[in-house]
Amino acid sequence: MREPAGVVLTDLSVDLAGRTVVDDVSLTVAPGRTLCLVGPNGSGKSTLLRALLRILPVRRGTVLLDGRPTADFSAREFARHVAAVLQAPGAEFDLSVREVVGMGRAPFQRLLVSSETDDARTVAAALAAAGVEHLADRSYRALSGGERQRVVIARAFAQNPRLIVLDEPTNHLDVRHQFDVLSAACHGGATAVIALHDLNLAAHYGDDVAVLHDGHLHAYGSPAEVITEDMVREVYGVRSEVVPDTDTGLPHVRFRPPRREIRGVKPW
C-alpha cells in the first residue's frame, strides 16, 4: 500500500475565455481523506479539478502535492502519484477491457518496482474494485456507456495512485454501481477528490465537503457542517429538508420541488 498524498490549494484562481471561473479558492485535503466537491452546474467544479490536474493553467495561487508545487513534477512522475477520471468521453479503444485497464500501469513499466506479475495482480485488483472483472476479455468498443465508465475508473485504480481525482464518476451508473465505485475510490487507501452532483452521496462518502458557487468557495467542512437547508437554499435555490440518516446519522437531503397541481391533487 502506497502512502496517500496531501493536497493544498491556496488562493487558486483560474480563467477560461477571459472569464474568471474559479476565484480565490483555498482547500486542504489531508492524506487519506476524501473531499467531495459539490455545487450547481457552472459553479467551477470541473475547472478546479482540471487546474489541480495541471490540464488548465492557474492565473493565481498554488497547488501543492505533499508540499511540492505540482508544476515541478514531470508528466511521468505526476502520473505515478495522481490518477484521474474526467467527464470527457473516452477514446474508442480497439482493445480488450483488460488491456485498457492495463494502460494504468504505463507510468511504472520502466521502473524496477514494477514487473509483469505485479502489473497483472494490480490490474486484476482494479477490475474487481470497479466491478468489471467479468468484462475483462470483452472488447472495450462493444461496451455500454456505463460499462465504459467503470472500465475507465478501473484504469485509474490500476495506477495505484496516491491521489485519485474523479469528476462526476457516477454518471451513467446504476445505483448499485454508484455505491461500488465510490466505496472503492474512498476506501482504496488513496486520498480522493471527487466532484459530485448528488448531495446525499457526498454526505455519505466525503470525510469533508466543499461547496462551490459561482466560482467561489461557499462552504467547507464536515458533511454535517456543510450540508444544511440554508446552504441548499442559498446555493441551489430550492427548498429542502435536511435530516439525520437513520443508519449513519449523516445529513440526508429531501428536496421539496416547487408547488404545482398534479391531476386532481391540489398544490400544498
N, C-alpha and C positions, 0 to 999 in steps of 0.2 A: 504494500500500500504506500503510495507516494504522499508526502506531506501536502495538505491543501495550502493554497496561496491566500495571502491577504491582499485586498484591493482598496485603494484610497483614491477617490476623485475629489479634487479641490478646485473650487471656483470654475467649474467647467462650462464653457460656452461654445456652441457650435452653430455655424451659419450654413444655410442652404439657399442658393439662388438669391443671395443678397439679403436674406431674412434670417434673423436670429431664431433658431428652432429650439435650442437648449440654452438656458440663460442662467449662469452663475449657480450651478448645481454642485453641492459638496455631499459626498456619501462615503461611508467606510463600511466595508464588509470584512468582518474578522475571519481568519482561516477556519474553514469547515462549516461556516454558516450559510444559510440560504436566504438571499434577498429576493423578494418578489416585487417587481416593478409594475404598478398599475396606473391607470389613467385613461381618459376618453381617447377616441381616435384623434390623431393630430396633436396629442399632448407632448410628443417628443421622445416617447419610449424607444422606438426603433433607432432614432438618430443617436440617442445617448449610447445604446448598445454598440452601434457601429463606430462611434468615437472610442469607446472602450476597447474595441477590437482593432483599432487603427485603420479601419476602412475609410473613415471620414477624418479630415484634418480638424484639429481643435483650434479655434480662434484665440481662446484664452483659457488658462488653467492647466492643470496637470493630471495625469493618470499614472498611478504607481502600482506596480505589481511586486509585492514583498519589498517595498521601499525603493524600488528601482523604476525610473521612468520607462514606460512601455516603448517609447521611441528608441531606446538604446538597444532593444533586442533585435537580432536578425530575424528574418521571416521564419527560418527553420527553427531557431531557438524559441521563438514565441509559440510556434505550433507544438513544441514539446511540452509546453505548460498550459496552453489555452485551447479549448475546443469550442466550436460554435455551431449552432443550428439557427439559420435565419429564415425569414419568410419567403425569400426569393425561391422560385421553383427550381428543383434540382435538374441537372442535365439528364439527357436521355442516354444513360449508360447502357451500352450493349455488353453487359457483364452479369454474372450471377450475383445474387444478394450477398453471398459470402465474399465475393471479390470486391464488391462495393464497400462493405464494412471493413474489409482488409485494407482499404485505402487509408483508413485512420492510423495505420501503423507506419505510414510512409516517413514521418519525421524521425523515426527511430531506427530505420532499417540499415543505416550505415554505422550505427553505434555498437560498441562491444556489449552494451547492456541488452541488446535485442538479439533474438535468434528465431529461426523459423518455428521451432517448437513453442517458444514463448509467445510469438505472434499468433500462432494457431489457437493457443489456450485463451489469449486475450480476446481474439475475435469470437470464439465460442461463447465466452462470458458476456460479451457485448450483445451478441444475438439474443441470448437468453434474457438479459436485463431489459431489452426493448421488446421482448415478446415476439421475436420474428425468427426463432431458430427453425421453425417448421417451413420457413420460406427460403432457407439457406441456398438451396440448389435451383430455385426459380430464377427466371430472367427478371432483372430489375424493370425492364421496359414493360413487362406484362402485368405489373402490379397496379392496384388501385391507388388513388391519391393518399388515402390513409395508411396503406401498407408502405408506400414510399416514404411517408413522413417518419414512420417508425424505423425504417432502414437507415435513413439519414441520421436519426438520433443514435442508432446503434453504431454508426460510423464514428460519431463524436465520442461515444463511450469507449470505443476501441483505441482512441488516443490516450486512454488512461490519464485524463487531464488533471491538473491541479486546480484549474478553474474551468467551469463549463458555463457557457452563456447561451441561453435559449430564448428565442423571440417567438412568442405565441406557439409553443411546441404542441399544444393540444388541438390546434386547428385540424379539422378533418378526422379527428379521432373520436370513436365512441366513448361512452363514459368509462367503461372498464379500462380501456387502454389509456385514457387520460390519467387515471389513477396510477396505472402501472408505470407509465413513463415518468411522471412526476416523482413517484416514490423512488425510482431508480436514480433519477438525477439528484434528488435531495439526500439520499442515503448511501450514495456510492463512494463517499469519502472525500469528494472534491468540494471546494467552495462553489456555490452556484448563484448565478444572477439570471433571473427568469422574468421576462415580460409576459403578463397575463391580462386577459380581459375579465376573467371570472374572479370576482372578489372573494367568493367562498373558497375557491381553490387556493387563492393567495393566502387567505387566513389560515387554511389548514396546513399548507406546505411551507409557508415562509416563516423562518425564525424572525425576520424583520420584513416590514413592508414599507416601500417608498411610493408616494403618490405624486405623479407629475400632472401639472395643469398649466396649459399654455406655455410650456417650456420651463416652468419654474417648479421647484420642489415645494409642494404644498404641505406635505406631512411625511414624517419618517420616524419609525419606532416599531414597537411590537404590534402584532395584529390587533390586540385589544385597544391599544392606544390610538391606532390609526383608522381602523375600520369602524366608523361611527355614523349615526344617522346624519349628523351635521356635515361630515365630510361628503357623504353621498349626495346630499342636497347641494352643497356648495360647488362640488366638482362635476357631478353628473347631471345636476338639475332635475332630479327625480326624488319622489318620496320613498321612504323605506322604513322598515323596522329591523333593527339590529338586536338580536337576542343571543344568549349563550347557546352553543350547540349542546344538545342533551348528552352526547357521548364525550366530547372533548372539552367543553367549556369555552371553546374558541368562538369568536363572533361569527354569527351566521346572518346573512343579509336576506331579508324578504322584501322584494321590491313591490311598490304599490303603483301600478300603471295609472295613467290619467283616467279620470272618470269618463265612462261612456255608457250608453244604453245598449244592452245586449238583448236581442229578440225577446221581448216580453218581460225583461227584468229592468226595473228602474235603476238609474245611477244611484250609487250610495252617497 
